[in-house]
Amino acid sequence: MDRAGIYIHIPFCRARCSYCDFATGTYEGALAEQYVFALVREVGVFVGPTETLEVDTIFFGGGTPSLLSPAQLGRILEAIRRRFRITRGAEVTMEMNPGTVTPEGLREFRRLGVNRASFGAQTFDDRELARLGRTHTAGDARCTFVDLHDAGFSNVSFDLIAGLPEQTLAAWSHNLDEALALRPVHLSLYLLEVHTGTPLADQIKRGMWREPDADLAAEMYSLMVERTRHAGYRQYEISNFCRPGYEARHNTKYWTGAPYYGFGCSSHSFDGTGARWSNERDTKRYVEMIEAGESPIVERVELDARAMSAEAIFLGLRLLERGVNLAEHRARFGADVRQEHGDDLERFTDAGLIELRGDVLRLTQSGALLSNEVFAAFV
Ligand code: SF4
């Protein structure tokens, strides 16, 4: 069994961004304090299979975890250390937003054991940031990057979003230049998705911005693949690029079927053998449940062999270099992909979306762009 990862959800932000549909709300000091108490309690009573109580990754996601005080972060880490065995050299990631942390705060986070920063730059264009409702400027992003470096963070990842309202290919190209000039060791580059019910979806409906153009988004994707490769990054996953040795170890667990345990509202867990469960999404309700001594789990699913096999294929295909080894897949799940999906394999190979070399099935670059179409065939 692979070692497990731990995900901690921090559902607070300075303000809501217009495109966001995550479980997060505006920061309230008193609620944040109650929430940290609840988290510590949830971690403390966790019962899991003994062999996976050893963990080698911890990920603070959100929301904006960097709004926590170092004392609050320390209490959560202490609770994790009491309940789990953290391996030496474990990856401890914190999502941060520019302008939400001071140099002293960063030094404290580093001292407490955080050794990787996932940094929400999103774009280096101030007008685009304002359109998204972000509370920081491109200058803040550059300053926080310098502060991270000064605080001893050498493992820093940037998030950037392409296909923003009114964004041109030239503007996206400029964004890539700005990000690459800072030489982060990891980049997560996403295409904007407009989620129903978000202010952005409403603004597009009212005609404030045009709907993002799919062909332009495809050009942006190709440009980022080309530009990052030229700059020495490996595209190890559809949306993730890194310098050798800096893959996101925590996120890789999601794509390889390793166990992970989520704590906090809206967090998800997987035991690595077929059980998935998720917590109450609403922050206040989550706190109430924990304070009342109830379990915050609101959904539990047991995947059968067929569902496990399908998941292993579409998650495995996200890892562009590694792909899915069909012989290993058959040994593990008893599923013969060549036999069960012969027509799909032929169709997608002819369309240039996948390639099968020996036993290893991989997405091509064109397939990475149309990955949802490919994945749908296997589910
Ligand atoms: S900072 Fe991130 S989590 Fe918070 S509202 Fe913006 S996009 Fe959502």
Residues whose N, C-alpha, C, O or C-beta is under 5 A from the ligand:
A	BS01	SF4	C13 A15 R16 C17 C20 F22 T24 G62 G63
